[in-house]
Amino acid sequence: MRVLVIGAGVIGLTTAYFLQRDGFEVTVIDREDGVGRGASGGNGAQLSYSYVAPLAEPSVLAKLPSLLLAHDSPLVFRPRLDPAQWLWGLRFLAAATRERARSTTAALLELAFLSRDLIEPLIADESIACDFRRGGKLVVYPDEASFAAARAQVEYQATLGCEQMLLSRAMCVGREPALAGYAERIVGGVWTPSDAAADCAAFCEQLADRLRGRGVRFELGREVKSLRVRDGRFDGADTDGDPLAAEACVLAAGSHAPRLARSAGLRLPIYPLKGYAITLPVPRGARPPGCSITDIRRKVVFAPLGARVRVAGFVEMAGHDPRIPQARIDALAAAAREVIGLRADLRTELQPWCGFRPATPSGLPIIGATPIEGLYLNVGHGTLGWTLAAGSARLVADALARGEPTIDPRPFAYD
């Protein structure tokens, strides 16, 4: 069977990998002229298998004033004359209940654990050099209230198979000495030894090379304009060039998926969450962090990538605005300096980046079949695309093969 995969980010490429391995004839198409150019290109680099709690949770209600009014908040809602933005926001608030957050966490953890069991062997078996390191992850908290909430989350996740530890301030610094200069700003942390970090862009580039060598066809720099549907079945894709024919299609186009889905009569509750990143070289003689770090106060992550450190953060609901405000880059550079003591030449070394994470209101991605025969979805992973990519791809391949699913796919079904 010929399968068209729309999207050459980490979601689309891992989908192509498992489909090709299962015997499908695969074509990957992307509007960009290279792979991994969207949200995969400069993401936070963390493989956070055990840290998947959704953004939509009860405490977000108390933060609404800052989300709406504070321009320097790490979480920002920038109102637009866009009905999709407001509808997404209302659905997000409706999902911010304890029960919904817990059920979402349980589903995401199962998918993340599957991804962990698949992505690490894939990296090893395919000899992909992407600075992969399972160094663990340390999340640090600024006050007793946020640390108490973290304690409750750790206790809940322990019932679902997570292995995490609560650390005091001194234990955090003992675990990660790079935090020594920031110790007075934290009260404690959560240590997850199984989490990892890797360069997603490098992974995408090398996986695409492996796939080309196995006969997967790539159509890069070519945009899909609409999906064809005839008699309730997928019937090909119209592009800015010649149409593409296939018996099945997997839509993995990130934040651009809703537009293409609409052409097939489907509505996807996905909105782009804009984030920013810089990538800093570790000065000669300096020691990079030994693990990934997340500073809850700033909503900034730090991921060691060989001789570099990826610093990423912020969530903005602002549509597809590609501008990179200098204030955001300065804030990330300041975070690197103050939290882990890493200084950089602000003129030459920051490699500023922004991307658009395709998020659903609940935080659950949409994976699997649709009411249109032959059309499948692998979309809506939000900030967890790198973490969930391999497991999501496996579920899509299960759906196309019509075999027994590897895990329960129902939480991620198109509704």
N, C-alpha and C positions, 0 to 999 in steps of 0.2 A: 504493500500500500504506500502511495506517495503522500507525505505529510508536509505541509507548509508551516513553518514556525515563524511567526511575525515578532521580531525583536531579537537583537543580538547582544543583550546584556547577560548578566549571570543567570537569570531565570530562563531566558530563551536558549542559551548555550547548554546548560545542564539538561534542559528538556531534550534538545537535539541529541545529546550524548546518550541518554537512556533509550530514546526511541531508536537511534541507529544501532545500539547494542542489542535491542530486541528485534532487529530485522526489518525495520521500516526504512523506506527510501526518503531521505530528509532534505528539504531545502530551507535555508534560513535567510530571511530578508530583513533589512534594517534601513531606515532613512539616512543614517549616518554612514560615512565612508570607511568606518572601522568598527571593530567590536568593542563592547564595554564602554561606550562613549556617553551613556546617560548616567543614571543614578549609580551604576556600578563603577564609574570611573574614578571617583575620589571619596568613596564612602568611608565610614569610620573604621573599617578594616577589622572590627571585632566580630568573632564568631561566638555570639552570646547564647549558647545553647540553653543555659539555665536562667537567663535573665530576659524573659519575654513578656512580662506583665504589660498589658495594653496601656496606651495613653488615656483611654476612656476609663477612669476609675473615680470613686466618689470624691476624693480630695480636689479634683480639678474644679469643682463647683466653687470652692472658696477662692480659687485663683482667677476667676473670671475678670475682676476689675483690672488686674495687671495684664491679662491677656488682651484686653480691649484698649487699655490706656497707656501702658508703659512701653515706649518704643525700644528700650534696651532690655526688655524681658527675654529670657531664652525661649519662651513660648509666646508667639505673637500671632494675633488674628488681625489681618489688615483688611477691613471691609471693602468689598468691591460691589459694583452693580452686576452681580453674577448670581443668579438663582441657585446654581449648582453649589456654590460656596455656602450659602445660607442653609440650604437643605441638608448638606453634609454636616454643618455645624449643629443643626437641631437633632439629627440622628446621632451625632457624637454625644451630645448631652443625654439623650435617651439611653445610650449604652453605658453611661457612667454610673452604674449601680454596682453594689458589692457582688450580687449574684452573677450579673453579666460578666464582670471583670474576672471572677473566679472561674467561670466556665470557659471563658476565652483563654485564660492562662493555662488551664488543663489541656485544652486542645493544642495550643501553640507549643507547650512543652513536649507533647507526644510527637508532633511534627519536627521540632528541633532535635530531639533525640534521634529520630530516624535520619535526619540530615547529618548529624554528627557521625553516625555509623556508616554513612555513604560517602561524604565529602572527603574525609581524611584518607580512606583507602584509594579514592579516585586520585587525589593529589599524589599519593605515593606510587600507585600503579602506573600512572601516566608520566611520572618524573617531571611534574610541574614545579618550576622554581618560582615560588611566590612569597618567599619569606615566611612560610607557615611556621608557627610556633605555638605549642600548647603550653603557654606560660601561666595560665590562670587569669582570673579577672578580679580586681578589687574595686568595689563601689564604696565611696566614702560619703558620709552624711554630715551636714553642718550643725545639726541641733538635735535635742532629745526627741522632739516630736517626729521628725523625719526618720530618726533611727528606730523609734518605737514602731512606726509603720513598717519599716523594713524587717524588723523582728517578726512581726505578724505574718508578713509575706513569706519569710524564710520558713516559718513553722508550717504554713499551709503547703508550700512547695515540697517540704520534706515528705508530706503524705503522698506526693506524686512521684517520688523517686529522686528528687534533687539532693545533691550533697553540697551543702553550703555551711559556712561557719561565720558566726558573729565575732568581730574583733574589736578590742578596745582601741583607743587612739594610739597607745604605745605599741600594740600588736600590729596595727596598720603600718606604722613606720618601720617596725622590725621586719615585716613582710616585704615592704617596698621602701628602701632607704631614700629614694628620690623624693618622697613626701616629707622629709624631715623639716624643710623650711616652711611647710604648710600645716604642720601638725596642730597649731593652735586654732586653726579654722575648722577642724573636724572633731567630732565626738566619738566616732566609731566607724566601722565598715563591715561589709559583707564580702567574704572571700569565697570564690568559686574556683576550685582547682582544675576543673575539666574544660573551662572555656579557653578559647584560642584567639589568634589573630593571624591574618594573612592579607596580602595585597590582591584585592579582587580584580583590579584591572589587569595585572600580570597573569592571573589565573585565566581570565577571559581570553587574552591574546594567545596563550599557549594551548588552551583547550580547543580554540578554533583551528589552530594549526593541526592538532591531532585529528580533529574531525574532517578537515580537508583531505588528509591522508587516507581516510577511510571512505571517501566518496561522498561526503556531505557537501552539497552545493551551497555556495554563499552568493547572495545578491545584495551587495552593500552599496550605499549611496543611491538606493532605489526606494521610493516611498509608496506604501500601499495607500490608495485613496479610498477604497471601499471594499466590502466583502459582498460576494454574490451569493444569493440564496435562491434556489429554485425548488418548488414543491416541498418546502420544509427541510431541504438539505443544503449543506455547503456546496457551492458550485464554482469556486475559484475566487481570485482576488484581482481587482483592477488596480493598476499601479500607474506611476507617471511614465511608464514605458508600456511594453506589451503585457497583456494579462498573464497571470500565473494560474496554471491548473493543478489541482491536487484532489485526492479523495477525502482528505481531512486537513484540518487547520487547527493549530494551537495559537491562540492570541496571547502573547507574552510581551506586549508593547508598553509596559510600565504605565506612566501617567498619561500616555496618549491612547491607551486602550479604550476609554469610554467613547471617544469619537468613532473609532472603527466599529465598536460594538453597536452603536446606534445605526450604522449603515445596514446592520443585519437585524434590526428591530429589537435589540437587547439594551437594557439600561443597567449600567454598572455604577454602584455608589462609591466611586473613587475620586479623590481629590489630591492634587500634588502638594506635598509638604516640603517646602524648600529648606535645604540645609546647606551648611558651608563647611569647608575644610581647608587646612593648610598642611603641608608636608615638610618637615624640617630635618636637615641633616644633623646628626649628632657630632658635635665638635670633636676633633682629634684629642684623644686622651680622656674624654668624658665617657661616662657610663650611661647607656640608655636605660629606661625603666625595664625591669625584669618581667613585668606583667602588664596587661591592659588595665587601665584605670578609668573609672567614671566618677566625675565630681558632680554630685547631685545638685549642689547649690548653683553651679553654673550651667548644668546640663551639657557638659563638655566631656568628650572621651579622648583618651590618649592611648594609642596602640603602637607598640614597637614593631618596626618592619626592618629588620637587619640594622643597617647603619642610619636609619631614618626613624622619625616618629610622626605618625599621622595624628593630627589634632582636629577634631570635628565636633560640630554642635549646632544648636539652635533648630527650632521648628517654626517655620513661618507659613501661615495660610495666606498666600499672596498671589495665587495663580502661577502661570508660567512666566514670571519676570526674571530674565537672565542676568540682570545687573547684580554686581557684587559690591555692596557698600563698603567703603574703606573701614567704617566703624566696626563692622562684623569681623573683618580680618584682623584689625587691631585688637579686638576683644579676644580672639583666639590666640594671638601672639602673646598677649598679656597673661592669659591662662597658662600657656606653656611656661612662661617665665615664673609666675607666682606659685603654680601648683607643683611642677616637677623641676624647676630651676633650669629650664632649657631656654637659652637665648639664641636669637637668630638675627641676621642682617635683614632688616625690614625692607630693604630695597631689592634684594636679589634672591632670597632664600625661601620665600614663603609658599610658592606655587599655589596661589589662591584658586579655589574651585567652589562651584555651587552645583547642586543637583536637586531633582524633584522626585521625592519618594512617593510612590503611588499608594495611598492609604485608604482603607475603608473606615467607616466610623467606629466599628467595634474593634478593629485591629486584626480581624481574621481575614486572611487572603481568600480569594475565590478560585477554586481549583476543580477541574473536572469537566464533565459533559454539560451541554446546554440543551434547551428545547430544540435547537437546530441540529439535525443529524449531521455528524461529521465536524461540528465546530466545538472546540474545547477551550477552556480558559486556564491561565496560570498567571494571575494578576493580583494586585492589591496587597503586597507584602509590607508596605510602609517602610519603616526603618530596619526591618529584619530580612531584607531580600537576600543578602549574603549568607546569613545564618540559616535561612529556611530553603535555600535554592535546591539543594540536592533532594531533600525529602519531597518537596513540591513536584519536582520533575519526575520522581519515581511514581507519585500518585497519578500524574497525567499519563505516564506510560502504561500504568496498570489499567487506566480507564480505556485507552485506545486498544489495548490487547484484550479487553473484556475478561480479564482474569480476576483472581482473588486479590483484592487490594491489600497492600502491605500493612497499612493501618486503617482505622475507620475513617473514610473520607467525608462522612456526613456533615461534620462541623464546617467544612469548607465548600459545600455544594452551592451552586448558583440558585438563588431564590428569586 
